[in-house]
Amino acid sequence: MKINAVRKPEPALRDKVILGIDPGTNVLGYGVVRVRGRKVVMEAMGVIDLRKVGDVYLKLGRIYERIIGIIDSFLPDEMAIEAPFFGKNVQSMLKLGRAQGVAIAAAISRDIPIHEYAPLKIKMAITGNGQASKEQVAGILQRLLNIPDESMLPYYDATDALAAAYCHYLQDGKEEHTGGGARSWKDFVKQNGSRVSGMTGPQQQLAEALCKKSSK
């Protein structure tokens, strides 16, 4: 008598929400994608426009508050953030690094694992060309995610953030990230001591507050 093997049903895949961030102190981009099995859909994308905010520390505070709001609205499982591009302008790099640090702090305060990708890696993942233009990245993302023309924004910061989120989806567990995905500020300090040691003023106060929160 022939006995047919019974195939066990495959477990249902849980939706995963990924928040992408393109850091900046004047215009910061964000993008949210939802992964359903092998299908990826865009949930939202936009920018935090800080050009009218004069004080640099107020800008950092606004970035923190707005990203916390985005996190609480979409409840992402993970955050993918673009790493600063190392150029010749030291002051620009310092400002960009601060914006990135505050965005990371916001994610850590909500216990969200953080994954960092170099701009070249993101472009390579989306277009196959590490030197692709922002226009090319935006165009390919629009086709991949079936984004209607009316939903596209005049800011490439938004599509760059969306690209970071999609790049993380494509990595399939092979991504570069902050030491296994820091789950508290204390863990992040251990893994990124050089970044934290340069903080001053409000940034240092924020770091101390988050460290106290994570130790409770």
N, C-alpha and C positions, 0 to 999 in steps of 0.2 A: 504494500500500500504506500502510495506516494504522499508524503506530508509536506505541504507548502509552508515555508517559513513565514512567520508573521512579522511584517516590518513595523517597528515601533514608530509612532508619529514623531516627527521632528518637533522639538520645543519651539513655541512661538517666540519670535524675536521681539524684544522690547524696543520701543522707540527710543532713539537717542537724540538729544538736542545738543548742538555744538554752537557756542558763541565765538565768533571771530572778531578780533580787534586789530585795527591799524592805528597805532598810537600817534598822537600829535598834540601839541599844546595850542594850536590855532584851530585846526579842524581834526577831530578824531572820528574815525570810521568804525562802524560796527555792523556785523551781519550775523544772522541766526539761521541755521539750517536744521531740519529735522530728518533723521535717517529712519526710514521704515523698511526693514528688511534690506533689500538692495536698491531701494529707491530713495533719492534725496530731494527734498523740496525746500524752497526758501520760505522761511517764516517771516523774516523782516530784515531790512537793512536801512541804514540811515547814518547821520553824522551828528556829532556834538559840536556845534559851532561856537567857538570861544573867542572869535576875533574882536568882539566888542568888550571883552573883559581885559582890563589893563594890568591888573596885579597878577603876577605869576603864581602866587600861592592861592589866590582865589580861583585861578584856572584849575589848579590841581585839586582843590576842594570840589569844584563843579564836576570834574571828571569822575572823582570818586563817587559822588552822590548820584550822578546820572547812570554810571555803570551798575551801581547797586540797584537802581530802579529797573534797569534792563534785565538784570539777573532775576529780580523778584517777579518780573512780568512773564519771562519765558522759561524760568527754571532750567537753565542749561545743565547738562551732566558734565561737560568739560569746556574749557576755554582754550582756543588757539590764538596766539598773539604773534604778530610779526616782530622779529628782532630788529633793533636799530641798525640802520645801514651806516657803516663806518666811513665817514667822509673826512674832508680836511677841515671843515668848520667845527671847531671844538665846542663852541657855545651852542650851536644847533644840536650837536650830539648830546650835550648835557641836558638841554630842555626835553629832547625826545626821550632820553633815558628816564627822566623824572616822570613823564607822562606814562611811560610803560610801567614803571614801578608802582605808580598809584593804581593803575588798572589791575595789575597783578595783586596788589593788596586788597582791592575790592573783591576779587575772586576768592582769595584765601579766606577773607572774612566770612564767606558763605560756604567754605569747605569745598570749593570746586577745583579739581585738578587742572593744572596749567601746562600747556604745551607750547613751546616756542620754536618758530621756524624762520630761517633766514629768507629775505626777499627772493634771492635766486632760487631757493628750493621751492618756494611757493609758485613762482612763475614756471619753473620746470614741471611741477606737478600738474598745473592747469593747462599749459600750452605746449610743453615739450621743449621749450626754449627759455633758458635762464635769462636771456637778454630781451625778452618780449616787452613790448610797451604796455602801459596801463590800459590803453585803448584795446589792445589785443586780448588782454586778460578779461576785461569787461565783456567784450564781444563773445568770447568762448563761454564764459559763465552764463551769459544770457541764453545761449543755446542749450547748454547742459542742463540748466535748471528751468528752462521754458519760462523765462521771465518776460512778460509783455512789455512792449516799448514804454507804455505809460507808467510802469513801475520803476523804470531805470532813472537814476538820479544824476544830476550834473556834477556830482562829486566822485572822483575815482577813489577817494578815501573809503567810501562805502563798499565799492566793488572789491577793493584790495582787502578789506576786512572779510568780506564774503569768501574771497579766494583763500584766506587763511583757514577759515572753517572747512571749506571743501578740501583743501590740501590735507587737513587732519583726517578727514573721512577716508581719503585715498590711501593713507599710510597703513591702515589695517594693523595697528599695533607696533609698527616699526618706527614711530615718530621719535624725534628728538624732544626731550622734555626736561623739566626742572627736577632732575634726580629722582625719577619715579613718580612724579606728581605730588608736589608738596601739599599736604592736607591741613597745615596750620602755619601761622606766621613763624612760630618757633622752628619748625622744620625748614621753612624757606630761608631763615636766617642762617641755619647750619649749612645749607647747601649753597648759599649765595652771599657769604659774608662780605665779600668785596663790594657788592652793590649796596648793601645796607649801611656799611661803615661810612659812606660818603654823605649820608642824609643829615640835614640840619633843619632847625626851626620846626615848622609845622609838620614836615615829613618825619622828623625824628619823633615828635609827639604822637603822630599816627602810628608809627612802628611800635612804640612802647605800648600804646593802647591795645593794638592788635595782639601783641605778645602776651599781655596780661589776660586778654580774652581767651587766647588759645590754651593758657595754662590752667584755666578754671575746670 
